[in-house]
Amino acid sequence: MNKVLKRATALGEVNDWCRESEKVCKKWRQTGLGGVFDDGQLA
């Protein structure tokens, strides 16, 4: 995964990342977590 955002705690930041990385966005949404990205991983 691209490490575009190391951490995205604000929904707006996540949405911005979604536009560039749709697959990651879908994966993030599927978790159902409001967590943060950390080096491309879900916390």
C-alpha positions as CSV (number, residue, x, y, z in Angstrom):
1,M,0.0,0.0,0.0
2,N,1.0,3.6,-0.6
3,K,1.9,5.4,2.6
4,V,0.1,8.6,1.4
5,L,-1.2,9.3,4.9
6,K,0.5,7.9,7.9
7,R,-2.4,8.8,10.1
8,A,-5.9,9.9,9.2
9,T,-8.1,10.6,12.2
10,A,-10.4,13.1,10.5
11,L,-13.0,11.8,8.2
12,G,-12.2,14.5,5.7
13,E,-8.6,13.2,5.6
14,V,-9.8,9.7,5.0
15,N,-12.1,10.9,2.2
16,D,-9.2,12.7,0.5
17,W,-7.1,9.6,0.6
18,C,-10.1,7.6,-0.8
19,R,-10.0,9.6,-3.9
20,E,-6.4,8.5,-4.6
21,S,-6.6,5.0,-3.2
22,E,-10.1,3.5,-3.7
23,K,-9.1,0.0,-2.8
24,V,-7.7,1.1,0.6
25,C,-10.8,3.2,1.2
26,K,-13.1,0.3,0.6
27,K,-11.0,-1.9,3.0
28,W,-11.1,0.9,5.6
29,R,-14.8,1.2,5.4
30,Q,-15.3,-2.6,5.5
31,T,-13.7,-2.8,8.9
32,G,-16.4,-0.6,10.4
33,L,-13.8,1.0,12.6
34,G,-13.3,4.7,13.1
35,G,-9.6,4.0,13.7
36,V,-6.5,5.4,12.2
37,F,-4.1,4.5,9.4
38,D,-0.6,3.8,10.6
39,D,1.9,3.0,7.9
40,G,-0.9,1.7,5.7
41,Q,-2.3,-0.6,8.3
42,L,-5.5,-0.2,10.3
43,A,-5.1,0.4,14.0
